[in-house]
């Protein structure tokens, strides 16, 4: 990872979101790759993470409330017990992501690829999943009434 990317990771992993967002605005063209990185229990509310690559990253217990993860690659990422309330995850890749026991209140997954994702124990309330691909996602025991599912692909789920 280049020095610029390391700087972004250093700021984020310390929970310095305001400094990270200023840095990010100055480095908009940088394609950030945080694959396999550890952000467990880190404060990242409101972070500008759109377009980031963070496959297999660990966000367990992190606070990402209101963060921008539009078009991010988050395949196989761990969001266990994560606060993702009001987070933008539109058109994000979240194949096989672990979203267990996460707060997904008002989270926007429009057009996201959630194939094989695990939502067990998650809190869905006003969660937007319009045109999301949820094929094979684990949603057992979760009330689908908390999600807006227009045109979502639900094959292989208990919601189908």
N, C-alpha and C positions, 0 to 999 in steps of 0.2 A: 504494500500500500504506500502511496506517495506521502510525502511530508504533509501536504495539504489535507489528505484524507485522515492521516493520523491526528492532525489538529482537530478536525471535526469529531473524530471518535473520542479524543481526550476531553473535549468540552462536554459532549453528550454524556459520557460515562460518569462525569463528575456532577451531572445534573445542572450544568450551567446553560440552561435553555436559552435565556436572553442573549448571552454571548454567542451561543451556537447559531441562533437565528440571524444575528448580525453578520457572522462569518459566512453563513449559507447564502445570504443575499449578495455578498461580494464574490461568491464562488458558485454562481447559479449553473454554470455549464459543467461543473465537476460531477461525474457519475460516481456517487458514493457507494462503496462496496463494504458492507459490514457483515458479510457472510460469516456465520459461525461465531460472531462476537457475543460477549456477555453483557447484557443490560439489565440483569435481574435486580428488581427492587429499586431501579433508578427513577428519579423524578424527571419526566420528559413531557409534561403537559404543555401543549401548544407548540411542540417542535415542528419545524419545517422539514419533513422527511420525504416529501414527494419525490418519486422516482428512485428512491434508494434501493439497493440490492442488499437484502439481509436474510438470505436463505439460511436456514438452520440456526439463526440467532436466538438467543435466550432472553426473552422479555418478561419472564415469570415475575409476577408481583410488581411490575413497573406501572407507573402512572403515565399513560399516554393520552389522558383526557384532552380532547380538542386538537390533537395532533393532525398534521396533514401527511397522510401516507398514500396519496393518490398515485396510481400506477407504480406502486412499489412491488418488488419481488420479495415475498415473505414465505416461500414454500418451506414446509417442514419447520417453521419457526414455532417457538414455545411462548404462548401468551397466557399461560395458566395463572389464574387469580389476578389478571391484569385489568386495570381500569382503562377501558377503551371507549368510555361514554363520550358521545359527541365527536368521535374521531372520524375523519374522512378516509375511507379505504376504497374509494371508487376505482374500478378497473384494476385493482391490485391482484396479484397472484398469491393465493394463500392455500395452495394444494397441500393437503395433509397437515395443516396448521393445527396446533392444540390451543383451542380457545376455551378450555374447561374452566368452569367457575369464574369466568370473566364477566365484567359489567359492560354490556353492549347497548346500554340505554342511548337511544337516538344516534347510534353509530350508522354510518352510511356505507353499505357494501354494494352500491349500485354497479352492476356489470362485473363484479369481482368473481374470480375463479376460486371457489371454495370446495372443490372436489375432494372428498375424503377428509374434510376438516372435522374436528371433534368439538362440538358445542356443549357437551355434557355439563350440566349444572350452571350454564350461563344464564345471565339475566337479560332477557329480551323485552324491551319496552320501547315502542315507536322506532324499532330497528328497521332500516331500509335495506331490502334485499332485492330490489327491482332488477330484473334481468340477470341476477346472479346465477352462476352455475354451482349448484349445491349437490350434484350427483354423488351419491354414496356418503354424504355427510352424516355424522352421528348427531341426531337431534332428539333421541328418545327421552321422554319425560319433560320435554320443553314445550310449553304452550305456544303454538304457532300464531296465536292471536296477538302476540307482542311484536310480530314482524309484518312488514308490508312486503308481500311476495309477488307482486304482479310480474308475470312473464318469467319467473324464476324457474330453473330446471331442478326438479325435485326427485327425479328418478333415483331409486335405491335408498330413499330416506323414508322414515316413518310418516312423513308429511305428504308423500305422494298420493 
